[in-house]
């Protein structure tokens, strides 16, 4: 596993920094403070940008990428599907232990008139429960780590990490999640994808003839 981390040093170095900064933010801010700070800084461009960038954490994005990667290598397609398992782990937490976790919609219900909303994410259209952890963030960090594993280029690891962070920020910007939800979603997505990949590499799945093939 150490070799895997070393081979993707930039992604994991940035992730470590993300964890350190994240812990500091969580320790120095009350729940709702960061979300209101972000909400008060809406712009027309950011509304448009985050409305669509949030889809990078959707399971459909994984399926599309997995389908496209079939034309490159079946093994890569498999890696693109694994984030769905990461998302499943998050869903189990959301539906069991943290089923009652309220989303910003409920938390800020008495301030609804003063909040900024994005088209398609107005107050009445927001989810109310199953807030913790963030499923979109989990999937985003898992899929972009998978891309880092596929490309094996350090600088691409930085690009993919940035895209994962933007997907996480979008969940707070759209008032779908609290920062703490996205923080732990990132932890689950990254750690689970690392373990999945480590198992595949240990079992030498990439060397199996079938997984070395591609469509056409």
KEKE-3310 file (N, C-alpha, C; in steps of 0.2 Angstrom, whole numbers, plus 5000, padded with zeros to 4 digits):
npx = (5004:5010:5018:5009:5003:5015:5017:5007:5009:5007:4992:4989:4997:4991:4978:4981:4984:4972:4964:4971:4968:4954:4951:4955:4946:4934:4936:4936:4925:4907:4893:4885:4891:4901:4894:4884:4893:4898:4886:4883:4890:4887:4887:4883:4890:4896:4884:4880:4891:4893:4881:4882:4894:4893:4888:4898:4900:4890:4882:4879:4889:4900:4896:4895:4908:4914:4909:4914:4928:4929:4932:4946:4952:4947:4950:4952:4939:4933:4939:4933:4920:4921:4920:4906:4904:4910:4901:4890:4894:4894:4880:4875:4878:4871:4858:4856:4864:4865:4853:4844:4851:4850:4848:4855:4843:4833:4840:4842:4829:4822:4828:4826:4821:4832:4842:4853:4849:4851:4845:4834:4838:4830:4823:4811:4815:4826:4834:4829:4834:4845:4859:4872:4886:4891:4886:4888:4901:4909:4908:4914:4928:4932:4931:4939:4951:4953:4954:4967:4975:4974:4979:4992:5001:5009:5006:4993:4986:4985:4976:4965:4962:4959:4947:4939:4938:4931:4919:4915:4914:4903:4892:4890:4889:4877:4868:4865:4872:4881:4898:4905:4899:4904:4917:4919:4914:4924:4934:4929:4927:4941:4949:4942:4943:4957:4959:4952:4959:4971:4969:4965:4977:4986:4980:4983:4974:4974:4982:4976:4971:4958:4954:4964:4960:4950:4936:4933)
npy = (4994:5006:5008:5011:5023:5031:5031:5039:5052:5066:5067:5061:5069:5081:5077:5074:5087:5093:5086:5090:5104:5103:5097:5108:5118:5112:5111:5124:5131:5133:5122:5126:5138:5139:5135:5146:5156:5153:5153:5166:5171:5170:5170:5174:5166:5156:5150:5144:5136:5127:5121:5112:5105:5098:5086:5078:5069:5060:5044:5041:5047:5039:5027:5031:5035:5022:5015:5022:5019:5006:5005:5007:4999:4985:4983:4996:5001:4993:4999:5011:5008:5004:5015:5016:5006:5012:5023:5015:5011:5023:5026:5016:5020:5032:5028:5021:5021:5036:5040:5050:5062:5079:5089:5105:5111:5109:5113:5127:5131:5142:5153:5153:5163:5172:5166:5161:5154:5141:5139:5125:5120:5126:5130:5122:5111:5105:5092:5084:5075:5062:5067:5065:5054:5064:5058:5061:5067:5057:5048:5056:5058:5045:5041:5050:5047:5035:5038:5044:5033:5026:5035:5037:5048:5060:5075:5074:5069:5080:5088:5080:5079:5092:5093:5084:5090:5102:5096:5092:5105:5110:5103:5110:5123:5122:5120:5107:5099:5099:5106:5096:5084:5083:5082:5070:5062:5063:5057:5043:5040:5041:5033:5020:5018:5017:5005:4996:4996:4992:4979:4974:4975:4967:4955:4954:4957:4965:4959:4948:4940:4944:4956:4964:4966:4976:4984:4982)
npz = (5000:5003:4992:4983:4987:4987:4973:4969:4975:4975:4975:4987:4996:4995:4999:5013:5017:5015:5025:5037:5037:5036:5049:5057:5053:5057:5071:5075:5071:5073:5069:5055:5053:5043:5032:5031:5028:5016:5009:5009:4999:4986:4968:4951:4941:4950:4954:4942:4939:4950:4951:4940:4942:4953:4949:4946:4957:4956:4954:4941:4934:4936:4930:4917:4914:4916:4906:4895:4897:4894:4881:4882:4892:4900:4914:4918:4917:4927:4938:4938:4942:4955:4964:4966:4975:4986:4988:4992:5004:5011:5010:5018:5031:5030:5030:5041:5055:5055:5051:5055:5054:5051:5037:5029:5026:5035:5047:5044:5043:5049:5044:5031:5022:5020:5014:5000:4985:4972:4956:4954:4966:4976:4991:4994:4986:4991:5000:5015:5025:5031:5030:5034:5030:5016:5001:4987:4989:4993:4982:4973:4977:4977:4963:4957:4963:4958:4944:4945:4949:4937:4927:4932:4933:4941:4941:4936:4946:4955:4948:4947:4961:4964:4957:4964:4976:4972:4969:4981:4988:4981:4986:4998:4994:4987:4997:5001:5010:5025:5030:5037:5033:5020:5023:5030:5020:5010:5017:5018:5004:4999:5007:5006:4992:4990:4998:4990:4978:4982:4986:4973:4966:4974:4971:4959:4948:4937:4928:4924:4909:4903:4909:4903:4891:4878:4872:4855)
capx = (5000:5015:5020:5003:5003:5021:5016:5002:5011:5003:4985:4989:4999:4985:4973:4983:4983:4965:4962:4973:4964:4947:4950:4956:4940:4929:4937:4936:4918:4901:4889:4881:4895:4904:4888:4882:4898:4898:4880:4882:4895:4884:4888:4879:4895:4897:4878:4880:4897:4892:4875:4884:4900:4891:4886:4904:4899:4884:4884:4878:4895:4904:4893:4897:4916:4916:4907:4919:4934:4928:4936:4953:4954:4942:4952:4951:4932:4932:4941:4928:4914:4922:4917:4899:4904:4912:4895:4886:4896:4891:4873:4873:4879:4866:4851:4856:4867:4864:4847:4841:4855:4846:4852:4854:4836:4830:4844:4841:4822:4820:4832:4825:4820:4838:4847:4853:4847:4852:4839:4834:4840:4827:4821:4807:4817:4831:4833:4829:4837:4851:4864:4879:4890:4889:4887:4892:4908:4912:4909:4919:4934:4934:4932:4945:4957:4953:4958:4974:4978:4974:4984:4999:5005:5008:5002:4986:4984:4983:4970:4959:4961:4955:4940:4935:4936:4926:4912:4913:4912:4897:4887:4889:4886:4870:4864:4863:4876:4886:4905:4907:4897:4908:4924:4919:4913:4930:4938:4927:4929:4948:4951:4939:4946:4963:4959:4949:4964:4977:4967:4966:4984:4988:4978:4986:4969:4976:4986:4971:4970:4951:4955:4969:4956:4946:4931:4935)
capy = (5000:5012:5010:5014:5030:5035:5032:5045:5056:5073:5067:5060:5074:5086:5075:5075:5094:5093:5083:5095:5110:5101:5096:5114:5121:5109:5113:5132:5134:5129:5119:5131:5145:5139:5135:5152:5160:5151:5155:5173:5173:5167:5174:5171:5161:5151:5146:5140:5131:5122:5117:5106:5102:5093:5079:5073:5065:5056:5038:5041:5049:5033:5023:5034:5034:5015:5013:5024:5016:4999:5005:5008:4993:4983:4984:5003:5001:4990:5004:5017:5006:5003:5021:5014:5002:5017:5026:5011:5011:5029:5025:5012:5025:5037:5025:5017:5025:5043:5041:5056:5068:5084:5093:5112:5114:5109:5117:5134:5133:5148:5158:5152:5169:5176:5162:5161:5147:5140:5136:5118:5118:5130:5128:5116:5106:5102:5086:5086:5071:5058:5072:5063:5058:5066:5052:5064:5068:5050:5045:5060:5057:5039:5041:5054:5044:5029:5041:5045:5027:5025:5039:5036:5054:5064:5081:5073:5068:5086:5090:5075:5080:5098:5091:5081:5096:5106:5093:5093:5112:5111:5101:5115:5129:5121:5119:5100:5096:5103:5104:5090:5079:5082:5080:5063:5059:5063:5051:5037:5039:5040:5027:5014:5017:5015:4998:4992:4996:4988:4972:4972:4975:4962:4949:4955:4957:4969:4955:4943:4942:4947:4963:4967:4967:4982:4984:4984)
capz = (5000:5003:4986:4979:4990:4984:4966:4969:4980:4975:4977:4994:4999:4995:5003:5019:5019:5016:5031:5042:5036:5038:5056:5060:5052:5061:5078:5076:5069:5075:5064:5051:5052:5037:5027:5030:5025:5009:5006:5008:4994:4979:4962:4945:4939:4954:4954:4936:4940:4955:4949:4936:4944:4958:4945:4946:4962:4955:4952:4934:4931:4936:4925:4910:4913:4916:4899:4890:4898:4891:4875:4883:4895:4905:4921:4920:4918:4934:4943:4938:4945:4962:4968:4968:4982:4991:4989:4995:5011:5014:5010:5024:5036:5030:5031:5048:5061:5054:5047:5058:5053:5047:5032:5030:5025:5042:5052:5043:5042:5052:5040:5024:5017:5020:5011:4993:4982:4965:4952:4954:4972:4980:4998:4994:4982:4995:5004:5022:5030:5028:5028:5035:5027:5009:4996:4981:4990:4994:4976:4969:4979:4975:4956:4955:4965:4953:4938:4947:4948:4930:4923:4935:4932:4947:4940:4935:4953:4957:4944:4950:4968:4964:4954:4969:4981:4969:4969:4988:4989:4978:4991:5003:4991:4985:5004:5002:5015:5030:5028:5041:5029:5015:5026:5031:5014:5007:5020:5016:4997:4997:5010:5003:4985:4991:5000:4984:4973:4985:4985:4966:4964:4977:4968:4952:4944:4931:4924:4921:4902:4902:4911:4899:4884:4877:4866:4848)
cpx = (5004:5017:5015:5003:5009:5020:5011:5003:5008:4996:4985:4992:4994:4980:4975:4982:4976:4962:4964:4969:4957:4946:4951:4949:4934:4930:4936:4929:4912:4897:4885:4885:4898:4899:4885:4887:4899:4892:4879:4887:4893:4886:4884:4884:4895:4890:4878:4885:4895:4886:4877:4890:4898:4889:4892:4904:4893:4886:4883:4885:4900:4902:4895:4904:4918:4914:4912:4926:4934:4932:4944:4956:4949:4944:4951:4943:4930:4933:4936:4921:4915:4919:4909:4899:4906:4905:4890:4888:4893:4883:4871:4873:4873:4859:4851:4858:4865:4858:4843:4845:4851:4851:4851:4847:4832:4834:4843:4834:4820:4823:4831:4824:4827:4843:4847:4852:4849:4846:4840:4836:4837:4825:4817:4809:4823:4829:4833:4833:4843:4857:4871:4880:4888:4891:4890:4899:4912:4913:4914:4926:4937:4935:4938:4952:4958:4956:4965:4978:4978:4979:4991:5004:5004:5004:4995:4982:4981:4977:4964:4957:4957:4948:4936:4933:4931:4919:4910:4910:4905:4891:4885:4886:4879:4865:4862:4867:4880:4893:4907:4905:4901:4915:4924:4918:4919:4934:4936:4929:4936:4950:4948:4942:4953:4964:4957:4955:4970:4975:4967:4973:4987:4986:4980:4980:4970:4980:4982:4970:4963:4952:4960:4965:4952:4941:4934:4943)
cpy = (5006:5014:5013:5022:5034:5036:5038:5050:5063:5072:5066:5065:5080:5084:5075:5082:5096:5091:5088:5101:5109:5101:5103:5118:5118:5110:5120:5135:5129:5127:5125:5137:5144:5139:5142:5157:5159:5154:5162:5176:5170:5172:5170:5165:5155:5147:5141:5134:5126:5118:5111:5102:5097:5086:5075:5068:5060:5049:5037:5043:5043:5028:5025:5033:5027:5013:5015:5021:5008:4999:5006:5001:4991:4984:4992:5004:4999:4996:5010:5015:5005:5009:5020:5010:5007:5021:5022:5011:5017:5029:5021:5016:5029:5034:5021:5021:5032:5044:5048:5062:5073:5087:5100:5115:5114:5113:5124:5136:5139:5154:5157:5158:5173:5172:5163:5154:5147:5137:5128:5115:5124:5127:5122:5110:5103:5096:5088:5082:5067:5062:5069:5055:5060:5060:5055:5065:5062:5048:5049:5059:5050:5038:5045:5051:5038:5032:5042:5039:5025:5028:5038:5042:5058:5071:5080:5072:5074:5089:5086:5077:5087:5097:5088:5086:5100:5103:5093:5100:5113:5109:5106:5121:5128:5120:5112:5097:5101:5101:5098:5084:5077:5080:5073:5059:5058:5057:5044:5035:5037:5034:5020:5013:5014:5007:4994:4991:4992:4981:4970:4971:4969:4955:4949:4954:4960:4965:4949:4945:4946:4954:4967:4969:4974:4980:4986:4986)
cpz = (5000:4996:4982:4981:4987:4977:4964:4974:4980:4977:4984:4998:5000:4999:5011:5022:5020:5023:5037:5042:5038:5045:5059:5059:5057:5069:5080:5074:5071:5069:5061:5050:5045:5031:5026:5027:5018:5005:5005:5002:4987:4974:4956:4942:4943:4955:4948:4937:4944:4954:4945:4939:4950:4955:4945:4952:4962:4952:4944:4931:4931:4931:4918:4909:4913:4909:4894:4891:4896:4884:4876:4886:4900:4912:4923:4921:4925:4939:4944:4941:4952:4966:4970:4974:4987:4993:4993:5003:5015:5015:5016:5030:5036:5032:5038:5054:5061:5050:5049:5057:5048:5042:5033:5030:5031:5047:5051:5041:5044:5049:5033:5019:5016:5016:5003:4990:4975:4962:4952:4961:4977:4986:4998:4990:4986:4999:5011:5027:5027:5026:5029:5034:5020:5004:4990:4983:4990:4987:4972:4971:4977:4967:4954:4957:4960:4946:4939:4946:4941:4926:4925:4933:4938:4946:4939:4941:4956:4954:4947:4957:4968:4961:4960:4974:4978:4970:4977:4990:4987:4982:4996:5000:4989:4991:5004:5008:5019:5028:5031:5037:5024:5017:5027:5025:5010:5010:5018:5009:4996:5001:5007:4996:4986:4993:4994:4979:4975:4984:4978:4964:4968:4974:4961:4946:4937:4926:4921:4914:4900:4903:4907:4892:4884:4872:4860:4848)
residu = (UNK:UNK:UNK:UNK:UNK:UNK:UNK:UNK:UNK:UNK:UNK:UNK:UNK:UNK:UNK:UNK:UNK:UNK:UNK:UNK:UNK:UNK:UNK:UNK:UNK:UNK:UNK:UNK:UNK:UNK:UNK:UNK:UNK:UNK:UNK:UNK:UNK:UNK:UNK:UNK:UNK:UNK:UNK:UNK:UNK:UNK:UNK:UNK:UNK:UNK:UNK:UNK:UNK:UNK:UNK:UNK:UNK:UNK:UNK:UNK:UNK:UNK:UNK:UNK:UNK:UNK:UNK:UNK:UNK:UNK:UNK:UNK:UNK:UNK:UNK:UNK:UNK:UNK:UNK:UNK:UNK:UNK:UNK:UNK:UNK:UNK:UNK:UNK:UNK:UNK:UNK:UNK:UNK:UNK:UNK:UNK:UNK:UNK:UNK:UNK:UNK:UNK:UNK:UNK:UNK:UNK:UNK:UNK:UNK:UNK:UNK:UNK:UNK:UNK:UNK:UNK:UNK:UNK:UNK:UNK:UNK:UNK:UNK:UNK:UNK:UNK:UNK:UNK:UNK:UNK:UNK:UNK:UNK:UNK:UNK:UNK:UNK:UNK:UNK:UNK:UNK:UNK:UNK:UNK:UNK:UNK:UNK:UNK:UNK:UNK:UNK:UNK:UNK:UNK:UNK:UNK:UNK:UNK:UNK:UNK:UNK:UNK:UNK:UNK:UNK:UNK:UNK:UNK:UNK:UNK:UNK:UNK:UNK:UNK:UNK:UNK:UNK:UNK:UNK:UNK:UNK:UNK:UNK:UNK:UNK:UNK:UNK:UNK:UNK:UNK:UNK:UNK:UNK:UNK:UNK:UNK:UNK:UNK:UNK:UNK:UNK:UNK:UNK:UNK:UNK:UNK:UNK:UNK:UNK:UNK:UNK:UNK:UNK:UNK:UNK:UNK)
# end
